[in-house]
Amino acid sequence: MLMSGTGRLAKVHYSHGTFQLTGGGDHVLCAVTGKRIPLEQLRYWSVARQEAYADAAASFEAERRAGATLPDVP
């Protein structure tokens, strides 16, 4: 169950294809941009780093920073 309207940072455990709340809250912060992400809009995260990302571009940037070999994006 997602707690909405609390205005608190959620504690989340990220798994493949899903995530589980481990502490109440209604949002997480993007590890790259610092942007607030409401849980109902959370679509991108890293299981290995246990980080959330605001969008695909932020996820890509996190992979790049982590040293992943990625294709060039025009």
C-alpha positions as CSV (number, residue, x, y, z in Angstrom):
1,M,0.0,0.0,0.0
2,L,1.4,3.4,-1.0
3,M,1.0,6.1,1.6
4,S,0.1,9.3,-0.2
5,G,0.1,12.8,1.0
6,T,2.5,12.2,3.9
7,G,5.2,14.5,2.5
8,R,7.8,12.2,3.9
9,L,10.7,10.5,2.2
10,A,10.0,6.8,1.8
11,K,12.5,4.1,2.6
12,V,12.4,1.6,-0.3
13,H,14.1,-1.7,-1.1
14,Y,14.4,-2.1,-4.9
15,S,14.1,-5.5,-6.6
16,H,13.9,-6.6,-10.2
17,G,10.6,-5.3,-11.6
18,T,9.2,-4.2,-8.2
19,F,10.0,-2.3,-5.0
20,Q,9.0,-2.7,-1.4
21,L,8.4,0.0,1.2
22,T,10.5,-0.5,4.3
23,G,9.6,2.8,5.9
24,G,6.5,5.0,5.4
25,G,6.6,8.0,3.0
26,D,5.2,9.1,-0.3
27,H,8.3,9.8,-2.4
28,V,11.9,9.1,-3.0
29,L,14.7,11.3,-4.4
30,C,16.5,10.8,-7.7
31,A,20.1,9.8,-7.0
32,V,21.3,11.9,-10.0
33,T,19.1,15.0,-10.1
34,G,17.8,15.2,-6.5
35,K,14.3,15.5,-7.9
36,R,11.4,14.4,-5.8
37,I,9.7,11.3,-7.3
38,P,6.2,10.4,-6.0
39,L,6.1,6.6,-5.4
40,E,3.2,6.2,-7.9
41,Q,5.5,7.7,-10.6
42,L,8.6,5.7,-9.8
43,R,9.6,3.7,-12.9
44,Y,13.4,3.7,-12.9
45,W,15.9,2.3,-10.2
46,S,19.0,0.3,-9.8
47,V,18.8,-2.9,-7.8
48,A,22.6,-3.1,-7.5
49,R,23.0,0.4,-6.2
50,Q,19.5,0.7,-4.5
51,E,18.9,4.1,-6.1
52,A,15.9,5.7,-7.7
53,Y,16.0,7.8,-10.9
54,A,13.5,10.4,-12.1
55,D,13.6,9.3,-15.7
56,A,15.5,7.2,-18.3
57,A,18.1,9.9,-18.8
58,A,18.9,10.0,-15.1
59,S,19.2,6.2,-15.1
60,F,21.5,6.3,-18.1
61,E,23.7,8.9,-16.4
62,A,23.9,6.8,-13.2
63,E,25.1,3.9,-15.3
64,R,27.6,6.0,-17.1
65,R,29.0,7.3,-13.7
66,A,29.2,3.8,-12.4
67,G,31.5,2.9,-15.3
68,A,29.1,0.8,-17.4
69,T,30.0,0.5,-21.0
70,L,27.1,2.1,-22.8
71,P,26.4,3.1,-26.4
72,D,26.7,6.8,-27.4
73,V,23.5,8.7,-27.5
74,P,23.2,11.4,-30.2
